[in-house]
Amino acid sequence: MILPDAFMHSAHFDGDEQRRLRHFWDILRKNIDELPAVYTHYRSLGQIDGRRVGVCGASMGGMTALGALSRFDWLLSTAVRWGQGI
């Protein structure tokens, strides 16, 4: 299981809620766009086999998981918790 932090979330959050809200869709798109690099990195290390890859997430992570599943054919499954807005 790999748990990357989203841009402007957790350790990357500067405390400016209004700024983060204005960039919500940009953050979501960035999360999805970065997933192939995460996949390639861990596949090159032999830590995933590339045939049984799934994604999961809560809240924005859930939206990211669903967006990624619809975009990347190498994803096999997804699980979402609290995927509001979808």
N, CA, C and O of each residue as an XYZ file, in Angstrom:
344
protein
N       0.843     -1.160      0.000
C       0.000      0.000      0.000
C       0.897      1.234      0.000
O       1.835      1.338      0.790
N       0.597      2.148     -0.882
C       1.345      3.396     -1.030
C       0.364      4.535     -0.752
O      -0.726      4.566     -1.322
N       0.741      5.455      0.109
C      -0.170      6.527      0.513
C       0.450      7.911      0.288
O       0.906      8.539      1.244
N       0.473      8.387     -0.943
C       1.052      9.715     -1.188
C       0.132     10.827     -0.676
O      -1.091     10.686     -0.690
N       0.723     11.916     -0.231
C      -0.046     13.096      0.160
C      -0.366     13.922     -1.076
O       0.460     14.057     -1.980
N      -1.559     14.464     -1.103
C      -1.962     15.334     -2.206
C      -1.329     16.711     -2.052
O      -1.028     17.145     -0.940
N      -1.133     17.383     -3.163
C      -0.666     18.762     -3.175
C      -1.640     19.616     -2.365
O      -2.854     19.471     -2.504
N      -1.121     20.492     -1.531
C      -1.896     21.380     -0.657
C      -2.685     20.621      0.408
O      -3.677     21.144      0.917
N      -2.274     19.413      0.753
C      -2.893     18.630      1.820
C      -1.806     18.118      2.756
O      -0.640     18.006      2.377
N      -2.202     17.813      3.966
C      -1.292     17.265      4.982
C      -0.047     18.134      5.111
O      -0.160     19.334      5.358
N       1.122     17.558      4.951
C       2.381     18.297      5.122
C       2.555     19.391      4.071
O       3.337     20.320      4.269
N       1.836     19.287      2.962
C       1.953     20.272      1.881
C       0.987     21.451      2.043
O       0.975     22.357      1.210
N       0.179     21.445      3.107
C      -0.835     22.486      3.295
C      -0.246     23.681      4.027
O       0.362     23.534      5.087
N      -0.432     24.870      3.454
C       0.121     26.092      4.052
C      -0.864     26.816      4.964
O      -0.535     27.873      5.501
N      -2.058     26.271      5.148
C      -3.046     26.871      6.039
C      -4.039     27.796      5.356
O      -4.980     28.261      6.000
N      -3.862     28.072      4.086
C      -4.746     28.976      3.355
C      -5.898     28.179      2.737
O      -5.795     27.690      1.612
N      -6.998     28.055      3.493
C      -8.161     27.274      3.042
C      -8.774     27.833      1.765
O      -9.143     27.068      0.874
N      -8.888     29.147      1.663
C      -9.502     29.757      0.479
C      -8.692     29.467     -0.781
O      -9.254     29.168     -1.835
N      -7.388     29.556     -0.665
C      -6.517     29.242     -1.814
C      -6.693     27.785     -2.226
O      -6.819     27.473     -3.410
N      -6.701     26.901     -1.233
C      -6.851     25.478     -1.535
C      -8.197     25.213     -2.204
O      -8.269     24.426     -3.148
N      -9.257     25.852     -1.733
C     -10.575     25.662     -2.330
C     -10.609     26.173     -3.774
O     -11.214     25.541     -4.640
N      -9.965     27.309     -4.032
C      -9.917     27.848     -5.402
C      -9.202     26.897     -6.364
O      -9.486     26.888     -7.562
N      -8.287     26.111     -5.839
C      -7.485     25.215     -6.681
C      -7.922     23.752     -6.582
O      -7.176     22.851     -6.967
N      -9.129     23.521     -6.066
C      -9.595     22.153     -5.834
C      -9.448     21.267     -7.069
O      -8.862     20.188     -6.990
N      -9.974     21.714     -8.206
C      -9.948     20.877     -9.414
C      -8.533     20.714     -9.954
O      -8.203     19.677    -10.530
N      -7.695     21.732     -9.770
C      -6.284     21.615    -10.167
C      -5.570     20.561     -9.325
O      -4.768     19.780     -9.837
N      -5.871     20.550     -8.035
C      -5.266     19.567     -7.128
C      -5.710     18.162     -7.519
O      -4.895     17.242     -7.590
N      -7.001     18.005     -7.772
C      -7.526     16.695     -8.166
C      -6.871     16.217     -9.463
O      -6.468     15.059     -9.567
N      -6.768     17.097    -10.438
C      -6.137     16.739    -11.716
C      -4.671     16.359    -11.510
O      -4.186     15.400    -12.111
N      -3.966     17.110    -10.661
C      -2.557     16.822    -10.372
C      -2.413     15.448     -9.719
O      -1.499     14.694    -10.052
N      -3.310     15.123     -8.795
C      -3.281     13.799     -8.161
C      -3.365     12.691     -9.208
O      -2.582     11.741     -9.192
N      -4.319     12.829    -10.109
C      -4.527     11.811    -11.143
C      -3.340     11.774    -12.104
O      -2.875     10.697    -12.479
N      -2.852     12.943    -12.502
C      -1.721     13.009    -13.433
C      -0.451     12.385    -12.862
O       0.363     11.850    -13.615
N      -0.268     12.446    -11.541
C       0.948     11.914    -10.913
C       0.919     10.399    -10.728
O       1.966      9.789    -10.511
N      -0.243      9.790    -10.808
C      -0.351      8.359    -10.527
C       0.512      7.482    -11.435
O       1.118      6.540    -10.926
N       0.609      7.727    -12.741
C       1.483      6.884    -13.561
C       2.945      6.901    -13.104
O       3.627      5.879    -13.190
N       3.428      8.036    -12.624
C       4.815      8.104    -12.135
C       4.990      7.252    -10.881
O       6.018      6.596    -10.712
N       3.993      7.260    -10.006
C       4.036      6.418     -8.800
C       4.035      4.948     -9.209
O       4.825      4.152     -8.701
N       3.142      4.599    -10.129
C       3.045      3.231    -10.643
C       4.375      2.777    -11.249
O       4.871      1.699    -10.922
N       4.949      3.595    -12.127
C       6.210      3.253    -12.792
C       7.342      3.091    -11.794
O       8.143      2.164    -11.906
N       7.412      3.982    -10.826
C       8.476      3.920     -9.817
C       8.421      2.608     -9.031
O       9.423      1.899     -8.928
N       7.265      2.292     -8.487
C       7.169      1.082     -7.660
C       7.225     -0.193     -8.495
O       7.655     -1.237     -8.004
N       6.804     -0.118     -9.728
C       6.940     -1.276    -10.621
C       8.417     -1.517    -10.930
O       8.850     -2.668    -10.982
N       9.195     -0.456    -11.136
C      10.630     -0.604    -11.426
C      11.388     -1.180    -10.232
O      12.430     -1.812    -10.404
N      10.873     -0.964     -9.033
C      11.489     -1.525     -7.824
C      11.041     -2.963     -7.562
O      11.544     -3.618     -6.650
N      10.098     -3.448     -8.364
C       9.573     -4.795     -8.177
C       8.619     -4.908     -7.001
O       8.374     -6.008     -6.507
N       8.074     -3.779     -6.546
C       7.187     -3.796     -5.388
C       5.720     -3.964     -5.763
O       4.876     -4.190     -4.895
N       5.417     -3.856     -7.043
C       4.093     -4.208     -7.551
C       4.296     -5.010     -8.827
O       5.288     -4.824     -9.532
N       3.369     -5.889     -9.121
C       3.556     -6.747    -10.298
C       2.980     -6.150    -11.577
O       3.247     -6.652    -12.669
N       2.197     -5.092    -11.454
C       1.660     -4.434    -12.639
C       0.389     -5.050    -13.179
O      -0.243     -4.470    -14.062
N      -0.005     -6.209    -12.675
C      -1.221     -6.866    -13.161
C      -2.372     -6.753    -12.170
O      -3.534     -6.889    -12.551
N      -2.060     -6.508    -10.915
C      -3.096     -6.433     -9.884
C      -2.949     -5.114     -9.128
O      -2.549     -5.088     -7.964
N      -3.278     -4.037     -9.805
C      -3.116     -2.713     -9.216
C      -4.491     -2.094     -9.012
O      -5.303     -2.037     -9.936
N      -4.741     -1.639     -7.809
C      -5.979     -0.950     -7.483
C      -5.667      0.342     -6.761
O      -4.545      0.550     -6.299
N      -6.645      1.198     -6.665
C      -6.492      2.449     -5.933
C      -7.666      2.609     -4.980
O      -8.757      2.093     -5.220
N      -7.423      3.325     -3.907
C      -8.498      3.616     -2.968
C      -8.280      5.005     -2.406
O      -7.186      5.560     -2.513
N      -9.299      5.560     -1.815
C      -9.156      6.872     -1.222
C     -10.396      7.279     -0.463
O     -11.476      6.716     -0.637
N     -10.210      8.272      0.384
C     -11.303      8.854      1.156
C     -11.424     10.329      0.789
O     -10.417     11.018      0.621
N     -12.624     10.796      0.670
C     -12.905     12.188      0.348
C     -12.255     12.548     -0.992
O     -12.599     11.947     -2.009
N     -11.330     13.505     -1.021
C     -10.679     13.859     -2.282
C      -9.925     12.663     -2.852
O      -9.847     12.501     -4.070
N      -9.376     11.834     -1.988
C      -8.701     10.621     -2.445
C      -9.656      9.682     -3.160
O      -9.266      8.993     -4.103
N     -10.912      9.653     -2.713
C     -11.925      8.850     -3.388
C     -12.235      9.381     -4.778
O     -12.399      8.618     -5.729
N     -12.311     10.691     -4.878
C     -12.525     11.298     -6.191
C     -11.324     11.039     -7.094
O     -11.480     10.787     -8.289
N     -10.130     11.101     -6.521
C      -8.913     10.802     -7.276
C      -8.935      9.360     -7.763
O      -8.618      9.087     -8.921
N      -9.309      8.440     -6.882
C      -9.343      7.018     -7.238
C     -10.309      6.763     -8.394
O      -9.978      6.035     -9.330
N     -11.492      7.354     -8.334
C     -12.465      7.152     -9.409
C     -12.002      7.787    -10.720
O     -12.172      7.204    -11.791
N     -11.422      8.971    -10.631
C     -10.897      9.621    -11.836
C      -9.790      8.805    -12.474
O      -9.728      8.669    -13.696
N      -8.911      8.260    -11.631
C      -7.803      7.444    -12.141
C      -8.321      6.154    -12.772
O      -7.834      5.739    -13.824
N      -9.299      5.524    -12.139
C      -9.846      4.276    -12.678
C     -10.464      4.508    -14.058
O     -10.366      3.650    -14.936
N     -11.090      5.651    -14.245
C     -11.703      5.926    -15.551
C     -10.662      6.294    -16.608
O     -10.953      6.250    -17.803
N      -9.463      6.652    -16.181
C      -8.443      7.129    -17.119
C      -7.385      6.094    -17.482
O      -6.905      6.081    -18.615
N      -7.011      5.226    -16.540
C      -5.883      4.322    -16.751
C      -6.346      2.869    -16.841
O      -6.928      2.335    -15.897
N      -6.082      2.239    -17.981
C      -6.549      0.864    -18.179
C      -5.756     -0.168    -17.388
O      -6.181     -1.321    -17.304
N      -4.631      0.201    -16.811
C      -3.846     -0.735    -16.005
C      -4.362     -0.835    -14.569
O      -3.875     -1.664    -13.800
N      -5.333     -0.011    -14.199
C      -5.945     -0.129    -12.875
C      -7.048     -1.172    -12.923
O      -7.910     -1.144    -13.800
N      -7.009     -2.074    -11.986
C      -7.951     -3.186    -11.951
C      -9.193     -2.873    -11.124
O     -10.292     -3.309    -11.466
N      -9.024     -2.121    -10.040
C     -10.150     -1.881     -9.138
C      -9.958     -0.585     -8.365
O      -8.883      0.014     -8.357
N     -11.045     -0.176     -7.714
C     -10.977      0.988     -6.835
C     -11.921      0.788     -5.659
O     -12.897      0.043     -5.743
N     -11.616      1.459     -4.577
C     -12.486      1.500     -3.404
C     -12.552      2.954     -2.954
O     -11.534      3.643     -2.888
N     -13.761      3.408     -2.647
C     -13.956      4.806     -2.285
C     -14.707      4.894     -0.968
O     -15.678      4.174     -0.732
N     -14.235      5.790     -0.124
C     -14.949      6.101      1.106
C     -15.091      7.610      1.162
O     -14.099      8.329      1.044
N     -16.276      8.087      1.334
C     -16.572      9.518      1.408
C     -16.253     10.257      0.121
O     -15.685     11.347      0.182
N     -16.586      9.725     -1.017
C     -16.301     10.405     -2.281
C     -17.370     11.415     -2.638
O     -17.967     11.322     -3.711
N     -17.628     12.383     -1.764
C     -18.656     13.386     -2.018
C     -18.358     14.143     -3.301
O     -17.206     14.304     -3.701
N     -19.405     14.592     -3.918
C     -19.256     15.398     -5.114
C     -19.231     14.591     -6.394
O     -19.073     15.143     -7.483
N     -19.385     13.289     -6.264
C     -19.327     12.453     -7.464
C     -20.703     11.904     -7.764
O     -20.877     11.172     -8.738
